[in-house]
């Protein structure tokens, strides 16, 4: 259900600041509130290697992503924003060691993982 999602505010801010946004969701394929097609296949992201990945929805598919799967989506030194407790501390530590920058809601302790 995409109605009244905080993701819409984030999406609109990104667009307003000139970001090119690829929206992925394993369930929905159209987001009517912003009138865009939503990709269900990660190939679009993997083929383009993005600067940042934002995990905004707590889908089981995302919870099961391996470190390698997450790494494959990003350019070197990419940014990962976990807005919904998708990435475990163990995965976060490995991703940081690989050179990715991680930010997360309620994840202030991640700054100490790589030290």
PAMAR-209949 format. One record per residue: residue number from 1; x, y, z of N, C-alpha, C in turn; residue in three letters. Coordinates in steps of 0.001 Angstrom, whole numbers, plus 500000, padded with zeros to 6 digits. Atoms other than C-alpha are relative to their C-alpha. Layout:
# residues N
NUM, X, Y, Z, X, Y, Z, X, Y, Z, Ala
...
***
This chain:
# residues 115
1, 500843, 498825, 500000, 500000, 500000, 500000, 500893, 501244, 500000, Unk
2, 499134, 498824, 500140, 501633, 503230, 498855, 499376, 501281, 500539, Unk
3, 500671, 498797, 499504, 499117, 505655, 500361, 500671, 500530, 501261, Unk
4, 499463, 499306, 498825, 500542, 508166, 502843, 501350, 499457, 500475, Unk
5, 498695, 500520, 499608, 503990, 506573, 502818, 501012, 501139, 500160, Unk
6, 498939, 499006, 499864, 506885, 508666, 504154, 501009, 499928, 498856, Unk
7, 499103, 500146, 501154, 508817, 507315, 501165, 499687, 501035, 498921, Unk
8, 500384, 498999, 501006, 506871, 509753, 499002, 500689, 501336, 500276, Unk
9, 499325, 498749, 499642, 508312, 512733, 500878, 501473, 499908, 499628, Unk
10, 498585, 500208, 500315, 511833, 511325, 500539, 500226, 499989, 498489, Unk
11, 499906, 500066, 501457, 511311, 510518, 496848, 499901, 501405, 499395, Unk
12, 500190, 498653, 500552, 510028, 514038, 496107, 501187, 500913, 500309, Unk
13, 498814, 499191, 499653, 512963, 515666, 497959, 501176, 499638, 499100, Unk
14, 498906, 500434, 500884, 515419, 513571, 495937, 499813, 500571, 498593, Unk
15, 500298, 499481, 501338, 513739, 514570, 492669, 500207, 501513, 499976, Unk
16, 499849, 498542, 499925, 513605, 518238, 493750, 501466, 500424, 499991, Unk
17, 498567, 499686, 499945, 517386, 518119, 494334, 500769, 499434, 498804, Unk
18, 499363, 500423, 501244, 518060, 516658, 490880, 500493, 498571, 499959, Unk
19, 499560, 501399, 499996, 518612, 513024, 491802, 499241, 499195, 498949, Unk
20, 500653, 500984, 500863, 517905, 510293, 489302, 499641, 498838, 500910, Unk
21, 500476, 500988, 499038, 515781, 507837, 491280, 499443, 498787, 499265, Unk
22, 500557, 501264, 500470, 515163, 504194, 490449, 499278, 499396, 501194, Unk
23, 500790, 500548, 498901, 512373, 502798, 492604, 499818, 498503, 499762, Unk
24, 500171, 501456, 500065, 512357, 499062, 493322, 499079, 499562, 501127, Unk
25, 500841, 500616, 498988, 509746, 497055, 495169, 499672, 498598, 499499, Unk
26, 500278, 501354, 500461, 509255, 493288, 495061, 498511, 499701, 499813, Unk
27, 501436, 500275, 500046, 505476, 493630, 495272, 499245, 500899, 499022, Unk
28, 500775, 499095, 500854, 504111, 496745, 493558, 500766, 500316, 498714, Unk
29, 499332, 499622, 501247, 504815, 497755, 489961, 499588, 501393, 499508, Unk
30, 500399, 498636, 500344, 503156, 501172, 489892, 499724, 500758, 501290, Unk
31, 500200, 499156, 498821, 503165, 504004, 492420, 499108, 501160, 499565, Unk
32, 500928, 499011, 500537, 500028, 506033, 491652, 500160, 501410, 500553, Unk
33, 499887, 498673, 499392, 500702, 508892, 494076, 501069, 500864, 499329, Unk
34, 498966, 499234, 500702, 503813, 509912, 492127, 500022, 499666, 498509, Unk
35, 500205, 500355, 501408, 502719, 508349, 488813, 501276, 499475, 499332, Unk
36, 498819, 500611, 500603, 505774, 506187, 488162, 499886, 498477, 500015, Unk
37, 499868, 501450, 500048, 506485, 502612, 487186, 501049, 499598, 501029, Unk
38, 499082, 500497, 498979, 508216, 500622, 489925, 500610, 498697, 499490, Unk
39, 499323, 501208, 500450, 510826, 498026, 488999, 499861, 498896, 501035, Unk
40, 500051, 501172, 499134, 510363, 494539, 490420, 501260, 499152, 499871, Unk
41, 498792, 500767, 500281, 513652, 493262, 489041, 501218, 500857, 500310, Unk
42, 498801, 499246, 499620, 517012, 494326, 490443, 500988, 500189, 498854, Unk
43, 499069, 499876, 501127, 518677, 494013, 487016, 500219, 501460, 499605, Unk
44, 499885, 498585, 500367, 517975, 497681, 486314, 501036, 500684, 500879, Unk
45, 499052, 499386, 499071, 519933, 498683, 489405, 501385, 499383, 499831, Unk
46, 498702, 500676, 500153, 522675, 496077, 489000, 500716, 500452, 498727, Unk
47, 499402, 499596, 501274, 523232, 497113, 485382, 500481, 501444, 500010, Unk
48, 499642, 498583, 499947, 523528, 500787, 486333, 500934, 500353, 501146, Unk
49, 499160, 499738, 498829, 525502, 500500, 489617, 499729, 501406, 500529, Unk
50, 500463, 498717, 499483, 523969, 503288, 491656, 500939, 500575, 501059, Unk
51, 499208, 499310, 498975, 525558, 505851, 493996, 499510, 499681, 501408, Unk
52, 500580, 500234, 498678, 523190, 505052, 496848, 498813, 499053, 499894, Unk
53, 501168, 500867, 499865, 520635, 502485, 497944, 499305, 500387, 501302, Unk
54, 500801, 499666, 498830, 517834, 503377, 500339, 499022, 498854, 500243, Unk
55, 500952, 501026, 499597, 516010, 500597, 502146, 498938, 500689, 500856, Unk
56, 501051, 499261, 499307, 512732, 502271, 503096, 498880, 499093, 500507, Unk
57, 501093, 500908, 499645, 510378, 499295, 503352, 500591, 498678, 500469, Unk
58, 499490, 501210, 499370, 510930, 496210, 505494, 499438, 498740, 499328, Unk
59, 500441, 501199, 500713, 510258, 493555, 502824, 500903, 498824, 500344, Unk
60, 499208, 501201, 499741, 511381, 489989, 503513, 501101, 499825, 498964, Unk
61, 498986, 500137, 501055, 513204, 490016, 500174, 501243, 500810, 500340, Unk
62, 498851, 499158, 499641, 515422, 492858, 501413, 500716, 499462, 501237, Unk
63, 499396, 500556, 498784, 515986, 491238, 504806, 500943, 498844, 499669, Unk
64, 499203, 501154, 500396, 517426, 488218, 503014, 501153, 500334, 499061, Unk
65, 498890, 499627, 500885, 519873, 490196, 500832, 501331, 499676, 500672, Unk
66, 498644, 500249, 499511, 523424, 489000, 501245, 500836, 501265, 499829, Unk
67, 499063, 498891, 500171, 526346, 491387, 501557, 500388, 500130, 498532, Unk
68, 499617, 499982, 501412, 527326, 490411, 498015, 498903, 500601, 499125, Unk
69, 501116, 499469, 500791, 523870, 491193, 496643, 499891, 501515, 500158, Unk
70, 500038, 498557, 499760, 523905, 494623, 498263, 501175, 500674, 499298, Unk
71, 498791, 499440, 500620, 527469, 495280, 497080, 499867, 500093, 498485, Unk
72, 500153, 500038, 501457, 526554, 494341, 493511, 499141, 501136, 499451, Unk
73, 500885, 498922, 500445, 524025, 497193, 493358, 500707, 501346, 499925, Unk
74, 499394, 498690, 499768, 526449, 499972, 494237, 501331, 500211, 499287, Unk
75, 498674, 499598, 500440, 529361, 501850, 492775, 500946, 499911, 501192, Unk
76, 499054, 499984, 498875, 532555, 501719, 494844, 499758, 501224, 500893, Unk
77, 500204, 498962, 498995, 532238, 503785, 498037, 498572, 500553, 499992, Unk
78, 501395, 499587, 500017, 528462, 503944, 497573, 499435, 500166, 501402, Unk
79, 500675, 499708, 498734, 526050, 504975, 500294, 498791, 499082, 500150, Unk
80, 501152, 500835, 499678, 523529, 502701, 501969, 499260, 500666, 501149, Unk
81, 500843, 499411, 498962, 520673, 504246, 503944, 498947, 498966, 500389, Unk
82, 500947, 500986, 499490, 518733, 501788, 506069, 498958, 500727, 500840, Unk
83, 501067, 499281, 499313, 515465, 503413, 507028, 499026, 499103, 500733, Unk
84, 500992, 500885, 499401, 513755, 500302, 508318, 500605, 498711, 500565, Unk
85, 499344, 501123, 499318, 516222, 498003, 510103, 500139, 498755, 499125, Unk
86, 499801, 501093, 500954, 517041, 495859, 507076, 501363, 499342, 500195, Unk
87, 498628, 500497, 499974, 520789, 495506, 507556, 500445, 499729, 501435, Unk
88, 499518, 500376, 498668, 522169, 493647, 510552, 501343, 500681, 500263, Unk
89, 498702, 499423, 499645, 525189, 494949, 512429, 501141, 499213, 499357, Unk
90, 498967, 500830, 500620, 527219, 492021, 511081, 500179, 500371, 498526, Unk
91, 499924, 499609, 501415, 526356, 492885, 507472, 500549, 501416, 499868, Unk
92, 499534, 498608, 500055, 526946, 496582, 508181, 501514, 500069, 500161, Unk
93, 498550, 499988, 499773, 530451, 495903, 509490, 500750, 499525, 498756, Unk
94, 499361, 500518, 501213, 531339, 493871, 506396, 499913, 501025, 498875, Unk
95, 500182, 498994, 501053, 529907, 496507, 504049, 500911, 501198, 500229, Unk
96, 499089, 498887, 499697, 531888, 499235, 505831, 501434, 499630, 499638, Unk
97, 498646, 500446, 500339, 535083, 497209, 505440, 500219, 499963, 498495, Unk
98, 499919, 499990, 501466, 534306, 496993, 501710, 500037, 501423, 499442, Unk
99, 499896, 498612, 500426, 534326, 500808, 501609, 498694, 500737, 499820, Unk
100, 501291, 499331, 500124, 530621, 501587, 501637, 499718, 500835, 501240, Unk
101, 500417, 499143, 498883, 529201, 504381, 503794, 498585, 499596, 500372, Unk
102, 501312, 500419, 499537, 526261, 503272, 505905, 499411, 501004, 500969, Unk
103, 500779, 499154, 499104, 523617, 505388, 507586, 498704, 499257, 500284, Unk
104, 501240, 500679, 499704, 520560, 504130, 509355, 499240, 500666, 501122, Unk
105, 500854, 499492, 498941, 517649, 505187, 511472, 500233, 499130, 501232, Unk
106, 499713, 500742, 498781, 518547, 504200, 515026, 501289, 499202, 499937, Unk
107, 498764, 500759, 500206, 521967, 503017, 513849, 501242, 500843, 500268, Unk
108, 498854, 499166, 499672, 524295, 505592, 515407, 501229, 499194, 500384, Unk
109, 498876, 500853, 499603, 526437, 502758, 516739, 500792, 499478, 498803, Unk
110, 499271, 500462, 501190, 527405, 501861, 513151, 501304, 500783, 499800, Unk
111, 498776, 499202, 500157, 529984, 504666, 513259, 501173, 499338, 500704, Unk
112, 498941, 500655, 499233, 531943, 502540, 515731, 500344, 498601, 499478, Unk
113, 499776, 501372, 500470, 531719, 499252, 513795, 501330, 499827, 499291, Unk
114, 498786, 500142, 500796, 534673, 499936, 511524, 501251, 500401, 500764, Unk
115, 498848, 499534, 499216, 536921, 501220, 514312, 500563, 498888, 500852, Unk
***
